[in-house]
Amino acid sequence: MFAFFTRIAWLLLQPSSLMIGAVVVGLLLVRRGRAKAASRWLTTAIIALLVCGGTSLSDIFVAPLEDRFPRPDLSNARITGLIVLGGSEDATVAAARQVIAVNDAAERLIEAVALALRFPSARLVFTGGGGVLSDAKEPEAQAANRLFQALGIAAGRITLESRSTTTWENAVLVAPLVAQKPGDRWLLVTSGWQMPRAMGAFRKAGVTVEAYPVDYRTTGRRMELRWNGSLTDGLHRFDYIVREYPALLLYWLTGRSSALFPGP
């Protein structure tokens, strides 16, 4: 229920929803003959749309998240296993057509396979059942499993967790599957912008992992304001990046994270 209510709340309160709400209020004010007030609401909505969706403003928010955890040095490393978080599969299409279908976070899967090939003795644990509002007919884990095996990862190396719907559930449900022992070295593979919250959740759940961020959205260099090629793409990016900050706060307040802004 926690996941359901938080998703609904964010659906209503995310920046794009608030902009749409401002437009609706403006149009209602026009119908009531309050032209001056309507103009203020509509102008605010248009400016917010152009700035948040049309520019690279989201980089200001995503860069601190992506830069929080550097990649570890894996030279001569002995890796026990890889834990890969879901969110990179289009499980609805994958289930309907029985194909491999990925989204713009596909690097989670691509780099997981690359690491699995680099460390052939490492276990590969994938965790993801799907979103609470998803209409997929099969869990994300099943879609990911098809990709792993198609790219040459032996089925015996793969462990699937297919019930989780949130990052916290990823951590809690994976904990008994990895059965960590002293000296084990596990890498956590997920998008750089999600890594602080993911690391906080896994630490709180008692799973010792090292961050291996992927799916970067910024260059790591000095940020410059630029125009996006698409308003809708820019607004989508702004929505899901900005969401990480209230999510970090909520995880900390509800005891699902080891710190407000987990770091190395």
C-alpha positions as MATLAB code, in Angstrom:
seq = 'MFAFFTRIAWLLLQPSSLMIGAVVVGLLLVRRGRAKAASRWLTTAIIALLVCGGTSLSDIFVAPLEDRFPRPDLSNARITGLIVLGGSEDATVAAARQVIAVNDAAERLIEAVALALRFPSARLVFTGGGGVLSDAKEPEAQAANRLFQALGIAAGRITLESRSTTTWENAVLVAPLVAQKPGDRWLLVTSGWQMPRAMGAFRKAGVTVEAYPVDYRTTGRRMELRWNGSLTDGLHRFDYIVREYPALLLYWLTGRSSALFPGP';
ca = [
       0.000    0.000    0.000;
       2.926    2.331    0.740;
       4.186    2.001   -2.838;
       0.700    2.476   -4.295;
      -0.028    5.682   -2.399;
       3.399    7.190   -3.066;
       3.045    6.523   -6.809;
      -0.429    8.073   -6.890;
       0.766   11.080   -4.879;
       3.678   11.643   -7.235;
       1.438   11.235  -10.287;
      -0.602   14.162   -8.996;
       2.257   16.300   -7.653;
       5.018   15.834  -10.233;
       6.051   19.030  -12.077;
       4.280   18.148  -15.337;
       1.018   17.482  -13.454;
       1.288   20.813  -11.656;
       1.845   22.583  -14.979;
      -1.239   20.919  -16.439;
      -3.130   21.905  -13.295;
      -2.052   25.527  -13.752;
      -3.352   25.473  -17.345;
      -6.682   24.034  -16.188;
      -7.011   26.716  -13.498;
      -6.192   29.394  -16.079;
      -8.857   28.133  -18.473;
     -11.457   27.993  -15.697;
     -10.618   31.579  -14.791;
     -11.057   32.609  -18.440;
     -14.562   31.105  -18.397;
     -15.339   33.101  -15.271;
     -14.220   36.295  -16.966;
     -11.179   36.822  -14.741;
      -8.756   37.572  -17.532;
      -5.958   39.055  -15.413;
      -5.788   36.105  -13.010;
      -6.079   33.654  -15.923;
      -3.175   35.355  -17.666;
      -0.942   34.909  -14.605;
      -1.727   31.194  -14.304;
      -1.289   30.480  -18.007;
       1.894   32.523  -18.284;
       3.390   30.698  -15.293;
       2.506   27.328  -16.813;
       4.015   28.202  -20.207;
       7.241   29.548  -18.688;
       7.577   26.464  -16.472;
       6.997   24.187  -19.464;
       9.621   25.955  -21.565;
      12.218   26.059  -18.795;
      11.711   22.577  -17.336;
      10.993   20.772  -20.578;
      12.862   22.841  -23.097;
      16.184   23.348  -21.317;
      18.774   21.179  -19.597;
      17.721   22.460  -16.165;
      17.284   18.864  -14.992;
      21.085   18.424  -15.210;
      21.431   20.676  -12.167;
      19.441   18.122  -10.183;
      20.791   14.913  -11.680;
      24.522   15.719  -11.513;
      24.816   15.604   -7.687;
      23.070   12.213   -7.701;
      25.251   10.749  -10.457;
      28.488   12.119   -9.012;
      27.785   10.843   -5.484;
      29.265    7.366   -6.001;
      32.298    6.907   -8.272;
      32.836    3.562   -9.943;
      35.137    1.220   -8.007;
      38.496    0.023   -9.301;
      37.928   -3.533  -10.509;
      41.508   -4.235  -11.558;
      42.431   -7.746  -10.403;
      39.127   -7.858   -8.515;
      37.383  -11.040   -7.425;
      33.675  -10.343   -7.701;
      31.242  -12.651   -5.939;
      28.138  -11.365   -7.625;
      26.203   -8.604   -9.329;
      22.849   -7.245   -8.157;
      20.982   -5.528  -10.969;
      17.923   -3.394  -10.256;
      14.904   -3.499  -12.567;
      13.431   -0.553  -14.378;
      15.159   -0.979  -17.726;
      12.664   -3.324  -19.392;
       9.429   -2.638  -21.223;
       7.806   -5.640  -19.589;
       4.407   -5.028  -21.192;
       5.764   -5.281  -24.743;
       8.195   -8.055  -23.778;
       5.400  -10.205  -22.350;
       2.942   -9.541  -25.156;
       5.388  -10.341  -27.946;
       7.787  -12.612  -26.062;
      10.729  -10.503  -27.181;
      13.515   -8.494  -25.559;
      12.242   -4.940  -25.027;
      14.165   -2.240  -23.174;
      13.730    1.434  -22.364;
      16.111    4.388  -21.897;
      17.718    2.764  -18.834;
      18.896   -0.235  -20.878;
      22.507    0.321  -19.718;
      21.581   -1.463  -16.485;
      21.189   -4.671  -18.467;
      23.956   -4.029  -20.993;
      26.616   -3.298  -18.382;
      25.415   -6.148  -16.186;
      26.065   -8.559  -19.053;
      29.459   -6.961  -19.708;
      30.404   -7.414  -16.043;
      29.102  -10.984  -16.003;
      31.300  -11.812  -18.993;
      34.277  -10.058  -17.409;
      33.825  -12.005  -14.161;
      32.664  -15.466  -15.309;
      32.432  -16.901  -11.796;
      30.204  -14.129  -10.457;
      26.521  -14.721   -9.770;
      24.023  -12.474  -11.519;
      21.041  -11.480   -9.379;
      18.252   -9.483  -11.007;
      15.564   -7.892   -8.847;
      12.371   -6.418  -10.259;
       8.752   -7.437  -10.357;
       7.355   -4.337  -12.015;
       5.726   -1.075  -10.999;
       2.620   -1.017   -8.818;
       0.654    0.603  -11.664;
       2.079   -1.635  -14.381;
      -0.192   -3.702  -16.618;
       2.573   -6.118  -17.630;
       1.559   -9.776  -17.786;
       4.923  -10.999  -16.510;
       7.498   -9.606  -14.048;
      10.478   -7.570  -15.218;
      12.753  -10.334  -14.009;
      11.422  -12.714  -16.624;
      12.059  -10.227  -19.422;
      15.584   -9.608  -18.133;
      16.224  -13.337  -17.924;
      15.463  -13.718  -21.640;
      18.025  -11.043  -22.462;
      20.724  -12.480  -20.179;
      20.444  -15.952  -21.650;
      20.212  -14.653  -25.226;
      23.530  -12.854  -24.663;
      25.258  -15.966  -23.406;
      24.881  -15.924  -19.627;
      24.354  -19.470  -18.366;
      21.030  -20.029  -16.638;
      22.796  -21.559  -13.631;
      24.470  -18.226  -12.839;
      21.225  -16.245  -12.817;
      19.023  -15.664   -9.765;
      15.720  -13.851  -10.258;
      13.685  -11.913   -7.702;
      10.320  -11.101   -9.264;
       8.077   -9.746   -6.477;
       9.556   -6.331   -5.693;
       7.860   -3.121   -6.810;
      10.121   -0.542   -5.126;
      13.821   -0.001   -4.443;
      13.257   -0.840   -0.776;
      11.628   -4.129   -1.713;
      14.543   -4.819   -4.075;
      16.886   -4.648   -1.084;
      14.740   -6.573    1.400;
      13.857   -9.406   -0.982;
      17.392   -9.789   -2.340;
      18.972   -9.990    1.126;
      18.158  -13.698    1.723;
      19.014  -14.617   -1.877;
      22.635  -13.490   -1.790;
      23.498  -15.161    1.565;
      26.622  -13.054    1.983;
      29.734  -14.454    3.640;
      32.845  -12.628    4.936;
      35.080  -11.641    2.064;
      32.302  -11.589   -0.530;
      32.293   -8.670   -2.933;
      28.971   -7.732   -4.515;
      28.388   -4.912   -7.001;
      25.088   -3.015   -7.141;
      24.254   -2.051  -10.718;
      21.683    0.660  -11.348;
      21.351    4.151  -12.819;
      23.666    6.760  -11.346;
      20.775    9.048  -10.462;
      19.126    6.263   -8.418;
      22.316    5.029   -6.757;
      22.230    7.141   -3.539;
      18.730    5.926   -2.656;
      19.519    2.358   -3.685;
      22.686    2.253   -1.595;
      20.816    3.676    1.385;
      18.122    1.005    1.061;
      20.562   -1.897    0.695;
      22.644   -0.716    3.649;
      19.495   -0.415    5.764;
      18.475   -3.939    4.726;
      21.875   -5.241    5.819;
      23.184   -6.079    2.334;
      26.827   -5.054    1.808;
      27.310   -3.857   -1.767;
      29.589   -1.576   -3.757;
      28.018    0.977   -6.055;
      28.564    0.457   -9.766;
      26.572    3.308  -11.352;
      25.510    3.140  -15.006;
      23.038    4.933  -17.279;
      24.570    8.390  -16.820;
      22.520   11.360  -18.024;
      25.177   14.063  -17.521;
      28.755   14.351  -18.796;
      30.438   14.998  -15.456;
      31.809   18.284  -16.787;
      30.724   21.825  -15.990;
      27.051   22.149  -16.773;
      25.848   24.568  -19.432;
      22.238   25.489  -20.040;
      21.119   24.245  -23.455;
      17.899   23.576  -25.325;
      16.420   20.093  -25.549;
      15.276   18.672  -28.846;
      11.832   17.806  -27.471;
       9.657   19.443  -24.834;
       7.983   16.161  -23.924;
      11.284   14.294  -23.546;
      12.737   17.119  -21.464;
       9.692   17.267  -19.219;
       9.729   13.499  -18.709;
      13.396   13.690  -17.724;
      12.720   16.580  -15.340;
       9.862   14.666  -13.692;
      11.738   11.487  -12.858;
      14.967   13.215  -11.832;
      13.305   15.721   -9.502;
      11.360   12.820   -7.957;
      14.560   11.409   -6.484;
      14.872   14.209   -3.933;
      11.502   13.763   -2.194;
      12.056    9.990   -2.531;
      15.358   10.286   -0.645;
      13.635   12.276    2.098;
      10.706    9.840    2.304;
      13.001    6.801    2.497;
      14.967    8.403    5.322;
      11.878    9.496    7.272;
      10.258    6.055    6.996;
      13.383    4.127    7.989;
      14.032    2.692    4.529;
      17.441    4.299    4.096;
      20.625    4.438    6.150;
      21.002    8.201    5.618;
      19.245   11.212    4.125;
      21.753   11.428    1.270;
      23.877    8.258    1.321;
      27.453    8.588    0.132;
      30.595    6.453   -0.201;
];
